[in-house]
Every structure is written in C-alpha cells, then in structure tokens.
C-alpha cells in the first residue's frame, strides 16, 4: 500500500439461520441497517465519504444499484458514491480490498466495504421459456397477436426457477466438492467434529466475555448470532448423519458444515489524515490482499484457492506463515479448513501447486479463529469477509500490536486473503 489504510471499525447485524428471524427481509434492508449503525457509531451523519463498495451473492435484478440505494438510505452525505461487487463468499473481503486500494493510491481518503446475503428473500425467477414468451406478449402488436402469444404459455412454463448453490460447470455443490477434498487429504470425521466443537465453544466464550457487544447492532428483535451452540458436545456432533456423501464413507454433516445464514456486515476504512480530522480511533491497518483461483473443473479442490492466495501474499511481503499473532480462516466446512492446513504442511503440495521450495508449515491452532468461526457464527455469503476483518482488527487493537492473516474460500474455485497489522 502506498499510504497506510486505517481500519477504524466495523458493524454487523446478528447472523441468523435463514428463513427465521429475517424472513421477508430484503438485502437492501439488511445492509442499510448495518451501514446506518456504522454511521451512528463513528458520528458520520452528513459526512461525504470517498466511496462505498458493497455486495451480495443471492441478488435480484431489481437490486442492480444495491450499494447506491443502501447509501441513500443512511445519514451519510447523499453525494457519497457507491458500487456493487460480487466475488462469491469473498465478496466483502474484496470490497474492503478495493476501498483500501483507493485510499492507498490517494483516490479517496475514506470509504466503506461490506456485504450481505439472505436466503430468506431468494431471487426466484421464471423459466427462460416463460420469460421469452412474456417479452413476446409485451412486444405483440394488436389484441389477436397478443392473445395468441398468451395461449402459447404451457403449464410447465410456470414452474419457478430457484437459484441453486451448485457449481455450474460441475453440477456439484460445495459440500460435495469438499467431500472429495477431505477424502483426498484423509481428514477424519472426528477431526472435523472437533474443529466444529471448538468453533462453538470459542464463540460462546467470546459472548460471555462481551467481545461482540460493540461489533453487533440489534436487528429484528435479535441482539446476538443465533447459530452459536454453547451446549454442543462431541457426542452430539457424532450422532449427526452425513449430509453430502450419505454412504458410510461420508464424513461431512450439518454439524461440521456451515448453516444457511442471513446477515450483513461493513467496515470503515480511512487515511490517517481523515481519521485525525474526524477524531476517529484506529484499530489496525489493512496491509495487503491477494486473490487466487484453482482449476476445479479439471480436478483441483474447489475450496483450495486460499492456499495459493496466502502463499503469494507471504512471498510478496517477505514473511512466513508462522509470523502472525492471529489467523481468521473462514470455516465454510471444517473439512475445508483442515484440508487447507494439511496442504500448507505438505512439502509435495507446496512444491507442485504453490511453486515453493518447501512446505509453508504448520500454524499454532490456538491462534486460529479465537472468537469462534463461521461454523458457529454463521456464514451469510457476502458478509463473512467483513466479519473476519472486523474481528481481526479488534483483536489487534486489544493486543496493542501484532499481525493477523485472514482467509476466505469462495465458490468458483477462488480464494481471497489479506494481512492486517497494528
């Protein structure tokens, strides 16, 4: 970064299971509430920001200008511009990176990056056959022609088209792809359940300690993430049936996979000068970021791209995988996290896939997702990046000094990683 990019702070609404508390709530409402909470927290009513980048994965064509409409729904100066971003589950980490690059280059002195997702307000579409016939009806000349077009509609045309969370080029879901990864890396069911158990216990402890109190604004009668299970046990997790490979070879369950989640999050970034002028605190600094992709169509593990993004990031910054005080690694699935860790420890993988001379090595697991991860807190696709950056910045602020690594795997065989320091 050419000039320092300060992370002032973050806000999010509680992450909840889909189809429950936020049923019939739009992405725009989720994000507007979140941004307004950020504006209030840092006394920004009437303030003109350089830019705002927001995004979601499950979007409707009606939301073609989502970010701008969200900004207009807050107390920010209405002249604040905004734009949409979509990089699957890495969406809000990418929005934060783009705002950081604008600040680092001097194009802007302030901005917000964030995102959201709601499976409870799915953009259900009509079939192409019906859509084309409706267009023909609209363009028809004369009553007779229009009636003929209407009569061409068949009952089968009326079946709604629901968005599917599968890879278009393979036809497999993320869970099915990850089952292949855990088999390749020989990740056991017990290892996956253990990571899930630790995620819930850490998240519950973080709530007991009040860590999330100033990071979450209440919404729809909810003041905390609803997926966290303080009472979970290894025995309870062991009783769950496989969700993706339902044979006796399947190891991935609803307990060691993330639940469908609704939520939103946003992060305020500024230059040092802007922070001083507006008397804003600085939690940490956004130092660098990297995206990468794998060829999952031809056999690579769908969610292994973060191994590459992190390797490139470490090389560019001249640091080792062990040179971090905290790690925030998105837990799409317990098996995905464990496959990533196993790959970094593999000399063969690091040489062949990452082009390195040796393995990156192990990390101290006691430094990973110390306040709980996505398995416990939930995973609204477009909001997770904002959550992990917000958590990391606060961890570094509390420590007083240090460096953190954040990593998010995404659909399409991509990954995004970033370094945050104080």
C-alpha distance (Angstrom), angle and dihedral (degrees) to the residues before:
residue distance angle dihedral
X1 . . .
X2 3.83 . .
X3 3.80 92.7 .
X4 3.81 128.5 14.6
X5 3.79 117.9 -84.4
X6 3.79 111.7 -149.3
X7 3.78 122.7 -150.0
X8 3.80 103.1 -145.9
X9 3.77 96.2 -179.2
X10 3.78 147.4 -70.5
X11 3.77 143.6 -117.8
X12 3.77 134.2 -163.0
X13 3.75 138.3 169.5
X14 3.82 118.9 -118.7
X15 3.79 114.8 -74.9
X16 3.82 109.3 -124.1
X17 3.78 137.8 179.8
X18 3.78 111.7 -88.0
X19 3.82 120.5 -100.8
X20 3.80 93.2 27.0
X21 3.83 129.4 74.7
X22 3.81 94.8 4.6
X23 3.80 97.6 41.8
X24 3.80 111.1 144.8
X25 3.81 91.1 13.4
X26 3.79 117.3 128.9
X27 3.78 128.9 -134.2
X28 3.79 87.9 -115.8
X29 3.80 91.8 57.2
X30 3.83 92.4 46.8
X31 3.79 92.6 51.1
X32 3.81 97.0 39.8
X33 3.81 90.8 54.4
X34 3.81 90.4 48.9
X35 3.79 95.8 48.0
X36 3.78 92.8 45.6
X37 3.81 89.2 52.6
X38 3.82 88.6 52.9
X39 3.81 90.8 48.4
X40 3.80 91.4 51.1
X41 3.80 94.2 44.5
X42 3.80 93.5 55.6
X43 3.82 98.4 33.5
X44 3.80 95.9 -113.3
X45 3.85 103.3 145.5
X46 3.79 107.9 138.9
X47 3.82 92.4 8.5
X48 3.81 118.3 136.0
X49 3.82 111.2 -135.7
X50 3.78 124.7 -162.1
X51 3.80 95.8 -121.3
X52 3.79 144.5 -28.6
X53 3.80 124.0 -142.7
X54 3.80 119.0 -168.1
X55 3.76 136.1 161.1
X56 3.78 150.1 171.0
X57 3.79 135.4 -164.7
X58 3.81 101.4 -144.4
X59 3.80 98.5 54.4
X60 3.76 135.3 155.0
X61 3.80 125.8 -134.3
X62 3.80 85.0 -117.7
X63 3.81 87.5 68.1
X64 3.80 93.9 61.2
X65 3.82 89.8 130.6
X66 3.81 97.4 31.7
X67 3.81 98.8 143.0
X68 3.78 95.3 49.7
X69 3.81 92.3 47.1
X70 3.80 89.7 50.5
X71 3.81 91.6 52.5
X72 3.82 90.5 49.6
X73 3.79 88.1 53.9
X74 3.82 92.5 59.7
X75 3.81 134.3 67.0
X76 3.80 92.8 -104.2
X77 3.79 115.7 120.7
X78 3.84 101.5 -79.5
X79 3.81 88.9 -131.8
X80 3.82 88.6 71.4
X81 3.84 107.0 115.6
X82 3.79 124.0 -138.3
X83 3.79 140.5 -174.5
X84 3.80 139.3 -167.7
X85 3.83 125.9 -112.7
X86 3.80 130.9 -175.2
X87 3.80 125.2 -174.0
X88 3.80 99.5 148.3
X89 3.83 111.8 -113.0
X90 3.81 90.8 -8.2
X91 3.81 92.3 59.8
X92 3.80 101.0 113.7
X93 3.81 93.9 39.1
X94 3.79 86.6 54.9
X95 3.83 92.2 47.8
X96 3.82 89.4 52.7
X97 3.81 90.0 49.2
X98 3.81 92.2 51.0
X99 3.80 92.8 49.8
X100 3.81 89.4 46.6
X101 3.80 90.9 53.0
X102 3.81 90.8 51.8
X103 3.80 90.7 52.0
X104 3.81 93.7 43.5
X105 3.80 91.8 52.3
X106 3.80 94.1 46.5
X107 3.81 94.9 -112.9
X108 3.79 89.5 119.2
X109 3.79 137.4 10.7
X110 3.79 96.8 -153.9
X111 3.77 142.3 15.8
X112 3.78 148.3 147.9
X113 3.78 128.5 -117.7
X114 3.78 122.4 -169.3
X115 3.75 149.4 118.6
X116 3.75 148.2 -161.4
X117 3.77 144.8 -160.7
X118 3.77 138.0 -160.2
X119 3.77 125.5 -169.4
X120 3.81 86.6 -178.3
X121 3.80 92.2 71.3
X122 3.79 100.1 42.0
X123 3.82 118.4 -177.7
X124 3.81 94.6 -120.0
X125 3.80 111.0 -168.1
X126 3.77 136.8 -165.5
X127 3.78 122.3 -113.5
X128 3.78 117.1 -87.1
X129 3.81 90.2 -115.5
X130 3.80 90.9 58.6
X131 3.80 93.4 41.8
X132 3.79 91.3 54.4
X133 3.81 92.0 47.4
X134 3.81 91.0 50.0
X135 3.80 89.3 52.2
X136 3.81 89.3 50.1
X137 3.81 90.0 50.2
X138 3.79 91.3 51.4
X139 3.81 91.6 49.6
X140 3.81 96.3 42.7
X141 3.82 117.6 120.6
X142 3.76 115.0 -136.8
X143 3.81 133.8 4.2
X144 3.82 94.9 -87.5
X145 3.77 94.2 53.9
X146 3.78 91.7 45.4
X147 3.80 92.4 49.7
X148 3.81 91.0 50.3
X149 3.80 90.1 53.3
X150 3.81 91.3 48.8
X151 3.81 91.3 51.4
X152 3.82 90.0 52.9
X153 3.82 89.9 69.0
X154 3.82 110.9 105.9
X155 3.84 127.0 -158.1
X156 3.83 90.0 -112.7
X157 3.81 88.9 59.1
X158 3.82 89.7 63.5
X159 3.81 95.7 63.7
X160 3.83 107.2 114.7
X161 3.79 120.2 -121.0
X162 3.81 110.1 -130.4
X163 3.81 119.7 -159.7
X164 3.79 110.5 -109.0
X165 3.79 124.6 -150.4
X166 3.77 94.8 -137.3
X167 3.77 133.0 114.8
X168 3.82 106.5 -97.5
X169 3.81 93.8 -146.0
X170 3.80 97.1 48.2
X171 3.79 103.8 25.8
X172 3.81 89.4 -134.7
X173 3.78 127.3 121.9
X174 3.80 122.7 -123.8
X175 3.78 88.4 -104.7
X176 3.79 92.6 54.0
X177 3.79 90.5 48.5
X178 3.80 90.9 48.7
X179 3.81 91.0 51.2
X180 3.79 85.8 61.3
X181 3.81 90.2 50.4
X182 3.80 95.4 50.5
X183 3.79 90.9 49.0
X184 3.82 90.9 49.6
X185 3.81 92.2 49.4
X186 3.82 93.4 38.5
X187 3.80 94.1 -123.6
X188 3.80 110.4 173.5
X189 3.80 128.7 -137.6
X190 3.81 89.7 -118.0
X191 3.81 92.2 54.9
X192 3.79 90.8 51.2
X193 3.79 94.4 46.9
X194 3.81 90.2 47.9
X195 3.80 91.8 55.4
X196 3.81 90.8 47.4
X197 3.80 91.0 49.0
X198 3.81 91.6 50.6
X199 3.82 90.9 48.7
X200 3.82 91.9 56.9
X201 3.80 94.7 43.1
X202 3.82 92.4 49.4
X203 3.82 92.0 47.1
X204 3.80 92.1 48.8
X205 3.81 90.5 49.6
X206 3.82 90.6 48.9
X207 3.80 89.1 55.4
X208 3.80 91.1 48.1
X209 3.80 88.6 52.7
X210 3.82 92.7 48.6
X211 3.80 93.8 -119.2
X212 3.80 94.0 141.1
X213 3.80 97.3 41.7
X214 3.80 95.7 99.2
X215 3.81 95.5 34.4
X216 3.82 97.5 60.0
X217 3.79 129.7 61.5
X218 3.84 117.1 -158.8
X219 3.79 117.0 -108.1
X220 3.80 134.2 179.5
X221 3.79 92.0 -3.0
X222 3.80 93.4 -52.1
X223 3.79 124.2 113.3
X224 3.81 102.7 174.0
X225 3.80 140.9 33.6
X226 3.79 107.8 -77.3
X227 3.81 101.1 -155.4
X228 3.82 96.0 66.7
X229 3.80 110.7 111.1
X230 3.80 112.6 -162.1
X231 3.80 89.3 177.2
X232 3.79 97.6 55.3
X233 3.81 118.4 123.7
X234 3.78 136.8 -174.1
X235 3.82 88.3 -110.0
X236 3.81 91.9 55.8
X237 3.79 91.8 47.9
X238 3.81 91.6 47.8
X239 3.82 91.5 57.7
X240 3.80 94.3 60.6
X241 3.80 118.1 103.7
X242 3.83 122.9 -124.1
X243 3.79 112.7 -88.7
X244 3.80 104.3 -161.9
X245 3.80 110.1 22.0
X246 3.79 98.9 36.1
X247 3.79 93.6 -173.5
X248 3.79 123.1 96.4
X249 3.82 86.4 -91.3
X250 3.81 93.7 64.3
X251 3.81 116.9 105.4
X252 3.80 104.0 168.6
X253 3.81 116.7 94.9
X254 3.79 139.7 168.5
X255 3.80 86.4 -93.9
X256 3.80 97.8 57.6
X257 3.82 95.1 37.0
X258 3.79 127.7 70.5
X259 3.79 118.3 -98.4
X260 3.81 123.2 -125.9
X261 3.79 102.2 -87.5
X262 3.81 140.1 -170.3
X263 3.80 121.7 -152.4
X264 3.80 149.0 105.4
X265 3.79 138.6 -132.7
X266 3.81 139.3 -178.2
X267 3.82 138.9 -172.0
X268 3.82 128.5 -151.6
X269 3.82 115.1 -138.7
X270 3.81 126.9 -175.8
X271 3.75 144.7 161.5
X272 3.80 116.9 -99.9
X273 3.81 89.6 -108.4
X274 3.80 93.2 53.3
X275 3.80 90.5 48.5
X276 3.81 91.5 51.5
X277 3.79 94.3 45.5
X278 3.80 91.8 51.3
X279 3.82 94.8 38.2
X280 3.79 92.0 -120.3
X281 3.81 123.5 160.9
X282 3.80 119.7 -121.3
X283 3.78 116.1 -137.7
X284 3.80 98.4 -179.9
X285 3.80 143.4 -40.0
X286 3.79 130.5 -94.8
X287 3.79 100.9 -130.3
X288 3.81 107.8 176.1
X289 3.80 144.3 -27.8
X290 3.78 139.6 -159.2
X291 3.79 137.0 -168.5
X292 3.80 126.7 -159.1
X293 3.80 141.3 170.7
X294 3.80 139.8 -151.9
X295 3.79 130.8 -149.6
X296 3.80 97.0 -109.8
X297 3.80 90.7 161.7
X298 3.80 89.2 70.2
X299 3.77 99.6 41.2
X300 3.79 110.3 -71.9
X301 3.80 116.2 132.6
X302 3.81 107.6 -89.7
X303 3.82 95.3 -135.7
X304 3.82 99.0 36.8
X305 3.82 97.3 94.3
X306 3.84 93.4 97.5
X307 3.82 87.8 68.2
X308 3.81 87.3 63.5
X309 3.80 96.7 40.4
X310 3.80 90.9 52.1
X311 3.82 93.1 46.0
X312 3.81 91.3 52.7
X313 3.80 91.2 46.0
X314 3.81 92.7 51.1
X315 3.79 92.7 47.9
X316 3.80 93.9 50.1
X317 3.79 92.1 49.1
X318 3.80 96.1 41.4
X319 3.79 95.7 -125.9
X320 3.80 136.3 122.5
X321 3.79 129.2 -117.7
X322 3.79 88.5 -110.8
X323 3.84 94.2 55.5
X324 3.81 94.7 93.0
X325 3.78 134.2 96.0
X326 3.80 93.8 -155.4
X327 3.80 138.0 18.7
X328 3.80 123.7 -157.0
X329 3.81 105.2 -168.8
X330 3.79 115.0 175.2
X331 3.80 110.9 -118.5
X332 3.79 102.8 -145.1
X333 3.78 84.8 154.1
X334 3.78 129.4 -7.1
X335 3.80 87.6 -125.0
X336 3.80 91.8 55.3
X337 3.82 92.6 54.1
X338 3.79 92.0 46.7
X339 3.81 92.0 47.7
X340 3.80 89.5 52.8
X341 3.80 92.3 50.2
X342 3.81 91.3 46.4
X343 3.81 91.0 50.3
X344 3.81 92.9 52.7
X345 3.81 88.1 52.4
X346 3.82 92.5 50.5
X347 3.79 115.3 94.2
X348 3.82 90.9 -165.4
X349 3.82 93.1 53.0
X350 3.80 94.2 44.3
X351 3.79 91.6 50.3
X352 3.81 97.1 44.0
X353 3.81 102.8 34.9
X354 3.81 103.3 24.8
X355 3.80 99.3 34.4
X356 3.79 93.1 -127.1
X357 3.78 129.7 142.7
X358 3.79 93.3 -129.1
X359 3.78 143.7 2.0
X360 3.80 119.1 -65.4
X361 3.80 86.8 -133.5
X362 3.79 136.2 -145.8
X363 3.77 130.2 -41.4
X364 3.77 127.9 -141.5
X365 3.80 101.4 -97.9
X366 3.81 89.7 -156.0
X367 3.81 87.3 69.9
X368 3.82 95.0 51.4
X369 3.81 122.4 99.9
X370 3.78 90.1 -21.0
X371 3.83 93.4 175.9
X372 3.79 94.6 44.9
X373 3.79 129.8 -82.2
X374 3.78 140.3 -121.6
X375 3.81 93.3 -71.0
X376 3.81 88.6 67.0
X377 3.80 103.8 24.2
X378 3.80 97.4 41.0
X379 3.79 135.0 -118.3
X380 3.83 120.3 -108.9
X381 3.80 94.5 -177.7
X382 3.80 99.1 -129.9
X383 3.82 95.9 37.6
X384 3.81 104.5 52.5
X385 3.81 95.7 84.7
X386 3.80 90.8 56.3
X387 3.79 90.3 48.6
X388 3.80 95.3 52.3
X389 3.82 93.2 45.2
X390 3.80 91.2 48.2
X391 3.80 91.4 49.1
X392 3.79 93.6 46.4
X393 3.81 93.6 48.9
X394 3.80 91.3 52.2
X395 3.82 92.2 46.8
X396 3.81 90.5 54.0
X397 3.80 91.8 45.1
X398 3.80 90.5 53.5
X399 3.80 91.9 46.8
X400 3.78 91.3 48.0
X401 3.79 96.0 -138.5
X402 3.77 138.9 21.8
X403 3.78 147.2 86.5
X404 3.81 132.6 -86.3
X405 3.79 135.0 -163.9
X406 3.80 120.9 -148.9
X407 3.78 123.8 -169.7
X408 3.81 132.9 -179.1
X409 3.81 126.8 -176.2
X410 3.80 117.6 -150.6
X411 3.76 143.5 -166.8
X412 3.77 117.3 -89.0
X413 3.81 91.3 47.4
X414 3.80 95.2 -74.7
X415 3.79 135.9 131.3
X416 3.80 138.1 -169.9
X417 3.80 126.6 -156.5
X418 3.80 134.4 178.0
X419 3.79 142.4 -176.0
X420 3.80 119.6 -132.5
X421 3.81 122.0 -175.1
X422 3.76 144.2 171.7
